[in-house]
Amino acid sequence: MREHKDVVVIGGGQAGLAMSSVLQRRGREHVVLERRRIGERWRTERWESLRFQFPNWTLQLPGYSFRGNDPDRFAHYSEILRVVEDYAVSMGVPVREHTEALALAGRGAGEGFEVSLAEGSIHAQRVVIATGPFQRVRIPDFARDVPPSVLQIDPTRYRSPEALPAGAVLVVGSGASGCQIADELLRAGRRVYLSVSRHRRAPRRFRGRDVYWWLEALGRFEQTIDSFPDRQYPPSTVVTGVNGGYDVNVRQLAADGVTVIGRVIGASGRSLAVRANANQVLDEADQAYAGFLSAARQFVSGNGIDEWLEQEEAEEPIHLPAVAEVDSLNLAREGINTIIWATGYAYGFDWVKIPVFDDRGRPIQQRGVTPVPGLYFLGLHWMHTFKSGLLSGVGADAEFLAGHMARGSDR
């Protein structure tokens, strides 16, 4: 069976639902296709203790804003799933669950697109790909050289310390997921090794305001990807909402008992090759922290708002000592029976049969608008700004895309 639709939105997460809400308000016919269930990744790819990284008051979607009595609390991931589910119902999103887009192909100039399904297809004049900012876990090829006796998983399959085999755990990657998992394992009494990657550090709160408030006040959310050379955005800022939210400092994790090492760059049997760059990575994170505080203080001074902010907290304690560098790690000798690859994500657009990607597989787009008339992306990490991949930011980009369609500039 073949259908005809004006707009097909592929993906039933927060980005796809936000796009639907905006399209409905504008009276544009559309359907949302979700390969499994609404908010699937919130259902099946989160660990048990995970909490939203920003306070509840930042939960925003087109036509929805948080109205609870605990705005400064950090929601459990299951609560975010309920927000997404309730939003879909309240907005009357025309979503088809368990409907996977197997392939997307162009039909020729001005003829729209063909979305292939398991049963039939849909002819669409416009397509918005909103399949999420993180689609495919990126694990280095050399991981296959690690002995099968060592369990290898990633953050989408990690659930809790108790679910892992006995013994030490190596977490590879010090982004938000890697740091939070390493911290949880340490608190659970596990012996933990953390291989660091580039990241930025910032205070969870400063002068009584959450880091999100400061990022907005300092204009960090307005900075576009085009402002960076070759559109290479900076490393992620590591924060956590666990236990009411607190600062994440890898040097403090090291002082508390985590063995911090540099980047893992190879494997041969039970031996991993390690780049001796841990202190360089941590120095850069410290510099980012200092730069953040400096910018925040200048903002306070320049805007005369000192009187309605809380008193400034004391300076950080004297810098923690450098970590001991190593150039290899023997899994057997250290008793490491689990490796968690928190090494980031890659795009998964093999099903898109349209030449709209660069030589690194990245979508060619400007704020979601591609060179192919009628084809759009939404919700990608740093698609336009840092907020593009956040629940609080997809709405603005969805409005932009809907406006682009209305102007007829996609033809």
N, C-alpha and C positions, 0 to 999 in steps of 0.2 A: 504494500500500500504506500502511496506517495501523497504527501501533504504539501500545502503551500502556506508559508508564514512570512509576515513582514520581517520580524526579528526572531532569531533563535539565540537564547542565552545558554551557554554550555557551562554547567557547574552550579550546584545548589548549596554552596556555602554562603558566607555573609556577602561576598562580592556579587554573586549572581542574584541573591535576594534583593540587595540594594539596587541593582540595575533594574530588576523587575518593578520595584516600588516606584522608581523614577519614571519608567516607561508607562506604567499604569496611570500615573498622575497626568501624563501628557497624552493619554488616550491612544497609545501606539500598540497595535496588536503584537503579541509575542508569546513564546512559551519558554519555560526553563527546563532543561534536561539535566537530570542528576543520575549518575551511573549507579549509585547505591541509594543512600538515604540522605535527607537534608542534614547538613552539618556532619557528614560522615567522619571527617578527620577528628572532629571534637569527640566523636563516639569511640573510635577504635585506635587512635594513634596518640594517646596521652597517658602519662604515667599517673599513678594513683594520687600522689600528693600535689600535682601541678596546680598552680593558681595563676590567674591572669596577671600579666606583668605590670599592668597599670591599674589605678584605683577605679572603683565602680563608676565614679562620676564621668569617666572618659568613655563609657559605653554609649555609643551613638551610631545610629543608622538613619537613613532618610525617613522622617516621620516618627522616629523613636529616640528618646533620650532617657537615661536612668532617672527613676523617680523614687527610689527606695529611701529608707531612713539610715542607710549605712554607706554613704557616698565614698568614704575614705577606706573602706574595706577592699580586699582583693578577692574577687570571686573564684571559687573552685571551678575547674574546667567544666564540670557537669552543669554548673549554673549558667555558664556561657552557652552551652548546648541548649538549655531551656530557653534562653533569650532568643537564640537563632530560630528554634522551632516555633516559639510563640509569635515571633515577628512574621514568619512565613504565613501563619494562620491569620493573624490580624490584618496583614496587608493583602490577603487573598491572592497570594502568588500562584500563578498557573504552572505549578511544577509537576513534572512527571518523574517520579522516583523509579529506580531500577531501569533506567533507560540510558544506555551508554552510547555516546557518539563514537562509533567505530572508526569513522574517517570523515574528514572535511575536505572537500575539493571545490575548486572554482568551476563555473559553468561557462566562462567566457565573458568578454567585456560587456558590462551592463546586464548580464543574465543572472547575477547572484551566485548562490552557493548550493551545493548538495551535501546534506548531512546524512551519512549512512548509519542506519540503526540495524539491530538484529532482525527486526521485522520491518522492512520497507525503508523509506527515506523521507526527508523533509527538504523541500526546495525553499530556501530563505533568501530574501533580498539582502539581509544584513545578518551578521553573526558576531556575537560578543563572546569571546573565550574568557571565562571567569573560573578557571579550574584551580585557583589558589596560588599563593606566592611560593609554596614549597611543594613540588610534585614528586620528585624522585630522590631518595636518599643517595648522597654521594659517598661512596666507600672506595678507597684507593685499590687499584688492581692488585697490589702486592698482598692484600689481605688474604688472597687465596693461598699464599705460601705459609700462612699460620697453621699449625697442626690442627686437625679436626677435634682433638681433645679439648681445645680451648673454645668456649662458647663465644661467638661473635654476634652482637646485635647492634641496633641503633636506637635512638631515642623514641622512634615510633613503636618499637617492640619492647622497650623497657617498661616495667610496671612497678616494681618495688625491690628494695634490697633483699627481702625474704625470698623472692622468686628466682634469685640468682644462685648458681652453684656455690658451695663453700669455697673459701680462699680469697685471695686478693683480686681487686678489680682495676683494670686500666681503662680510664676514660680518655679518649683521644679527641681533643678539641675543647677550647675554653670560651665558646660563645655562651649564650644564655642557657641552653640545654645542658652543655657539658659541665658548666660551673654548678648549676643547681643539682644535677645528678651526683656529682662528686661530693658536694656538700651533704646531700642526703645520705649517701653511703657512709661518709665519715661519721655523721651523727648516729648512724645505726651500728657503729662499732666495726665497720669493715676496714680492712687495710686498702688504702686507695692510692693509685698513681694517676696523675693528671698530666697529659701531654698538652702543652699550651699552644694556642694559635692566636693570631692578632685579634685584639679586642680593645674596647675603650671602657674605662671605668668612670662612674659618676656617683654622687651620693644619692641614696634613695630619697632623702629629704634634705633640704637646706633652708634655713630660716623659716621652718614650719611649713614649707611647700614641697609637694612631691616633685620628683625629677621631671615628670610630664609637664607640669605647670611651667617649670623653668625652660624646658625645651621649646615650649610655645612662646614664652615671654622673650626668649633670646632670639627668636626667629629661626631656630634650627629646623622647624617643620616646614618653613617656607622655602628652604634651600632646595633647588631642583637638581636632578641628576645631571642636567646639562652644564651645571656649574663646576663639575669635576672633570679633569682631563680624561679623555677617552671614555667618559661616562662611568668611570670606576668609582663607585661610592665607598665611603669609609667603612671600617669594620664595625660590627655591632656594639652597642653599649650594653653592658651586662647588668641586669637588675633582676630582682626576685620579689614575688609577692607572698612567699611562704612566711608563716609566723608573723603576719602583720607587715611584712616588707622590711628589708634591712640591706645595708651595703654589701656588695659582693667584691671581695678583694682576694685575688689568688695568693698574694703574699701571706695574707692572714690564714688562708687555708693551709699553706705550707707550714706556718708556725703552729697550727693546730694539729698537724700530723699527716697531712697529705704530702706524698712525695711528688714534687713538681719537676717535670723534665721538659726538654725542648720538643720540637716537632718530630714525630715519627715519620721516617722517610723510606723505610724498607723493611723487609722481613725475610729471614732465612731460617726455616725451622722454628726453633723456640727462641731465636735471637732477633730482636728488632734493632734496626739502625736508627739512631736519634741525632738530630741536629742540635748542637750545643748552643741554642739561641734562647733559652728560657728567660734569662735575665734581660736580654734585649727586648723581648715581648713585654715583660713586666715593667720595664722602664718606660716603654711607650704608653702603656696603660696608665702609669702614674702621671706621666706628662699630660695625658688627656684629662685626668682628674683635676690636676692643678689648673689646667686651662679652663675647665668648666667653672671652678670656683672663682677664678679671676674674672671671667666674663660675667658671672652672676653678681659679684660685688660691684663691678663697674656699672651694671644695669641698675642696681639699687641706688648707687651714688648719683647716676645721671638722671634718674627719674624721680628722685625725692620721695621714695616710698618706704623709707626706713621705718617710719613710725607704725605702719600697720603690718610689718613682718615680725615674727618672733625674734628674740635675741639670737645672735649668731652663735652657733655651737663652737666649742673649743676646737682648735686646730687638730688635725690628725696627729697621733703619737709619732715619735721619731720613726723614720723609715725602718721597716723590718729588714732583716739581713737578706743578702742575695741567696738564691738557692744554689745548691751544688750541681754543676753541669755534668752530664754524662753523654757519651757518644753511642751507647748501646744499652739494651735492657734485655736480660735473660728471663723469659717468662717462667721457666721451670724453677730456677734458683729463687726467684722472688715469690713463687707460689701463686702466680697470676693465672686464674682459670677462666676469667671473663674479660673480654674487650668490648667496650661500648664505643662505637664509632660515631661521635658527635661532630662529624666533619663537614656538615652543611648539606645543601641540597642542590640538585640540578633540575633543569627543565625536562619535562616529559611530553614533548609535542610530536612524537613520531606519527601520530594519527592525523596530523595536519598536513595535507598534501598540496600545500600552497607555498611557493618560494618567498617566505616572508621572515626568514631568519638569517642572521649573519654567520660568519664562518665558525663562530663559537656556539652556535645553536641558540642565541638570544633573539627574542622577537625584535624586529626592526619597527620601532614605534615612537611616537611623540605623544606623551600623555594618553597612551592607549590607542591612538589613531595610527593605522599602518599605511604603507604606500598602496595597498590593495583597496580600492574603493569598497566600502561596506563591511570591511573586516576590522574588528577591534579587539583589544585586550583590556582586562580590568582586574585589579587586585594583585598585580605582581609586586614583589619586593622592590622598592625604589623605582617603580614604574615611572613616576613623575617626581614625587618627594618621598621622604621616609614614611609619611603617613599613608602612602598609597597601598601599602600592604597591611595596614592596621584596620581593625574594625571601625575605628573612629574616622578613618580617612577615605574609605571606599566610596562614601556617599558623594563627596565633592567631585571625584573623578567620574562617577556615574552620571552626575548632572552635566559635566562637561561633554561626555560622549553623547548623551541624549540631545544636547544642544547642537552638537556637530551633525547629528542625523537630521534634526529639524531644519537646519539651514540648507539641507540638500547637498552639503559639501562632500558627502561620501559617494557621490555618483560620478 
